[in-house]
Amino acid sequence: MKITGIEPTPSPNSMKINLDETLPGTERHNYTKDNAQNAPEFIQEILKVEGVKSIYHVADFMALDRNPRSKWEDILAGVRKVFGQEEETAEEQSEEKEEEITEITVLIQMFRGLPMQIKLKTEKEEKRVGLPERFAKAALKAQDSSDNLVMERQWEEQGVRYGTFEQVGNEVAEELSAVYPQERLDQLVEQAYSSNEGKDVEEEEVSTTEVAEKLRDSDWQTRYAALERMNPTLDDVMVLKQALKDEKPSIRRLAVVYLGMIEDEAVLPLLYLALQDKNVSVRRTAGDALSDLGNPKAIPVMCDALSDKNKLVRWRAARFLFEVGDETAVPALKAAQDDPEFEVSLQVKIALERIQSGEEAAGTVWQQMTKSREQ
């Protein structure tokens, strides 16, 4: 058995290893160090490679999961050695100390519309972040409205942020403080006792005119709270353009999220603008929005993003070009194929190989899912 190719996946901690042999029928296997004794010898050897957590083997490929602290360069070198396909590796470059900006999933624990605490998760660790004391007091007042507080409170996922744990934790806590002033907490406590079986009472949306007016307020919390209650449509593009100029990164990031939700070509120029933002979280969020839209008109700006200062933005640009790019992206991809970050370099090379081989772009994951549902 030989390796025929290695492909990155949307997860930075998973890699697809293509093989020249196929498992029969629907056969598939999950292997970890705990059940390695039942695995084929080559699987056992791969699991011994430092940094390998698990292997999913199906059809003609394996999905390899790593310990996030381990480098793919070292892991893949070990895997190739198992298959007798050792490669000459480039001289190790001196590592630049880049701030540990990473992808963090945010969850909020809610009880009858009241936020209780924040949970931040990556693939390797989890941290909880407390909220100001007034949130705990509100939850304490509301708890007697439920026969079973423990069962009723729920963790609600809020999507992905980019930064350090400290940055993201502080940012989310600040935003919740802005969206839930004391007056709103008092209202939610009252509603907790009057709501039907604990169902949250829906907040009234604010109009485009109201948001535009609030965005001129000197208090960023007032500006953020107004924007957070908006349900964006194509008619709101000019207001979101105004929000992109705000001095507060949280407001600019939320505006970018809303632009992506509109799903119309008219938002592209504003997403291009956001891709130049000084805040890396705003830039990466803009890249995610452009990737979800999957519009080929974004190819030139995503080519430019291959030279972004941050590896998360560069990886997103390379992934977009793999999914959507055409021959116009080849010069930029060639220039970026020796990116110092292994995951970025690999994604660039995969995109370049796909385009130069003449293989048609498959589109983004969302586009592929939509296409499969239509068939």
Residue pairs with C-beta under 8 A, 6 or more apart in sequence:
1 19
1 20
1 21
1 42
1 83
2 19
2 20
2 83
2 85
3 17
3 18
3 19
3 20
3 79
3 80
3 83
3 85
4 18
4 19
4 20
5 18
6 15
6 16
6 17
6 18
6 76
6 346
7 15
7 16
7 18
7 350
8 15
8 16
8 319
8 343
8 346
8 347
8 350
9 15
9 16
9 63
10 319
10 365
11 123
12 68
12 103
12 315
12 343
13 65
13 66
13 67
13 68
13 123
14 63
14 64
14 65
14 66
15 63
15 64
15 66
15 72
15 75
15 76
16 61
16 62
16 63
16 64
17 61
17 62
17 63
17 64
17 79
18 60
18 61
19 60
19 61
19 62
20 60
21 60
22 59
22 60
23 29
23 57
23 58
23 59
23 60
27 58
28 56
28 57
28 58
28 59
29 39
29 43
29 55
29 56
29 57
29 58
30 54
30 55
30 56
31 39
31 43
31 47
31 54
31 55
31 56
31 57
32 47
32 53
32 54
32 55
33 47
36 43
36 44
36 47
37 44
39 47
42 82
42 83
43 55
43 57
45 82
46 52
46 55
46 62
46 64
46 78
46 79
46 82
47 55
49 75
49 78
49 79
49 82
50 70
50 74
50 75
50 78
51 66
51 67
51 69
51 70
51 71
51 74
51 75
51 78
52 64
52 65
52 66
52 67
52 75
52 78
52 79
53 65
53 66
53 67
54 64
54 65
55 62
55 63
55 64
55 65
56 62
56 63
56 65
64 75
64 79
66 72
66 75
67 124
68 122
68 123
68 124
69 124
71 342
72 342
72 343
72 346
73 89
73 342
77 86
77 87
77 89
80 86
80 87
93 340
96 340
98 310
98 311
99 164
100 164
101 162
101 163
101 164
101 280
101 281
101 310
101 312
102 122
102 162
102 163
102 164
102 312
103 122
103 160
103 161
103 162
103 312
104 120
104 121
104 122
104 160
104 161
104 162
104 163
104 165
104 168
105 120
105 121
105 122
105 157
105 159
105 160
106 118
106 119
106 120
106 157
106 158
106 159
106 160
106 161
106 168
106 172
107 118
107 119
107 120
107 121
107 155
107 156
107 157
107 158
108 115
108 116
108 117
108 118
108 119
108 155
108 156
108 158
108 172
108 176
109 115
109 116
109 117
109 118
109 119
109 153
109 154
109 155
109 156
110 116
110 153
110 154
110 155
110 156
111 139
111 142
111 143
111 146
111 149
111 152
111 153
111 154
111 192
112 142
112 145
112 146
112 152
112 188
112 191
112 192
112 195
112 198
112 200
113 188
113 191
113 192
113 200
113 201
114 135
114 138
114 139
114 142
114 185
114 188
114 189
114 192
115 131
115 135
115 176
115 180
116 131
116 135
116 136
116 139
116 153
117 128
117 129
117 130
117 131
118 128
118 129
118 130
118 131
118 169
118 172
118 173
118 176
119 126
119 127
119 128
119 129
119 155
120 126
120 127
120 128
120 129
120 165
120 168
120 169
120 172
127 165
127 169
129 169
129 172
129 173
130 136
130 173
131 173
131 176
131 177
132 173
132 177
134 182
134 185
135 176
135 180
135 185
138 185
138 186
138 188
138 189
141 189
142 188
142 189
142 192
142 193
143 149
145 192
145 193
145 198
146 152
146 192
146 198
152 198
158 172
159 257
160 288
161 168
161 171
161 172
161 281
162 168
162 280
162 281
162 284
162 285
162 312
163 171
163 280
163 281
171 249
171 250
174 250
175 224
175 228
175 250
177 221
178 220
178 221
178 222
178 224
178 225
178 228
179 224
179 225
179 228
179 229
180 188
181 221
181 225
191 200
191 201
192 198
195 201
203 229
204 229
205 229
205 230
205 231
206 214
206 226
206 229
206 230
208 230
208 235
208 236
208 239
210 226
211 226
211 227
211 230
211 236
211 239
212 239
212 242
214 222
214 223
214 225
214 226
214 227
215 223
215 226
215 227
215 239
215 242
215 243
215 246
215 251
217 223
217 226
220 246
220 247
220 248
220 250
220 251
223 243
223 246
223 248
223 251
224 248
224 250
224 251
224 254
227 243
227 251
227 254
227 255
227 258
228 254
230 236
230 239
230 258
232 240
232 258
232 259
232 261
232 262
233 262
234 262
234 264
234 266
236 258
236 262
237 259
237 262
237 266
237 267
237 270
240 255
240 258
240 259
240 267
240 270
241 270
243 251
243 252
243 254
243 255
244 252
244 255
244 256
244 270
244 273
244 274
244 277
245 252
246 252
246 255
249 277
249 279
249 281
249 282
252 274
252 277
252 279
252 282
253 279
253 281
253 282
253 285
255 274
256 271
256 274
256 282
256 285
256 286
256 289
257 285
257 289
259 267
259 270
259 271
259 274
259 289
260 267
260 271
260 285
260 288
260 289
260 290
260 292
260 293
263 292
263 293
265 295
265 297
267 289
267 293
268 290
268 293
268 295
268 297
268 298
271 286
271 289
271 290
271 293
271 298
272 286
272 298
272 301
274 282
274 283
274 285
274 286
274 289
275 283
275 286
275 287
275 290
275 301
275 304
275 305
275 313
276 283
277 283
277 286
280 309
280 310
280 312
280 313
283 305
283 308
283 310
283 313
284 310
284 312
284 313
284 316
287 302
287 305
287 313
287 316
287 317
287 320
288 316
290 298
290 301
290 302
290 320
291 316
291 319
291 320
291 323
291 364
292 364
292 366
293 364
294 320
294 323
294 324
294 363
294 364
294 366
294 367
295 324
296 324
296 325
296 326
298 320
298 324
299 321
299 324
299 325
299 326
299 328
299 329
300 328
302 317
302 320
302 321
302 325
302 329
303 317
303 321
303 328
303 329
303 331
303 332
303 333
304 332
305 313
305 314
305 316
305 317
306 314
306 317
306 318
306 321
306 332
306 333
306 335
306 336
306 339
306 348
307 314
307 336
308 314
308 317
311 339
311 341
311 343
311 344
314 336
314 339
314 341
314 344
315 341
315 343
315 344
315 347
318 333
318 336
318 344
318 347
318 348
318 351
319 347
319 351
320 364
321 329
321 332
321 333
321 348
321 351
321 355
322 347
322 350
322 351
322 354
323 361
323 362
323 363
323 364
323 365
323 367
324 361
324 363
324 364
325 333
325 351
325 355
325 361
326 355
326 361
327 355
329 351
329 355
330 352
330 355
330 356
333 348
333 351
333 352
333 355
334 352
336 344
336 345
336 348
337 345
337 348
337 349
337 352
338 345
339 345
339 348
354 361
355 361
362 368
363 371
